[in-house]
Amino acid sequence: MSISWIYLIAAITFEVSGTICMKLSEGFTKIVPSVFIFVFYGLSFTFLNLALKRIEVSVAYAVWAALGTILVAMIGMIWFRESATFTKLISITLIIIGVIGINSSR
């Protein structure tokens, strides 16, 4: 695994952390998670930028957005007890299929 893919994994991790902090901030009413939103998103974009040195933008962004969406959806269902409907699960599957399609078209 190249360093660019490690950067991309870090970018995804920070993006998911920032999104979870959005939920925890309760509309910017809680200061600590509100501050961490900006810290985590800043780190996410920094690492995404580093990943783009060697990974095609279409691939990197598709993986970043898709994995972030899937992880946030799963965390929402498990940690925040959000609904795990059939439609939601099928939609996650379609996101995965889309990323595979983008990666296989290189």
Number of C-alpha atoms within 10 A of each C-alpha: 5 9 11 19 18 14 19 25 20 20 26 26 20 25 27 26 20 24 20 18 21 19 15 17 18 12 9 15 10 13 11 12 21 19 15 19 23 15 15 20 20 16 18 25 17 16 22 26 18 18 24 18 10 13 17 13 14 14 18 22 17 19 22 22 16 18 21 21 18 18 16 18 20 17 15 16 14 12 10 12 10 12 11 13 10 9 9 12 14 11 13 19 12 12 19 16 12 15 21 14 12 14 15 9 8 8
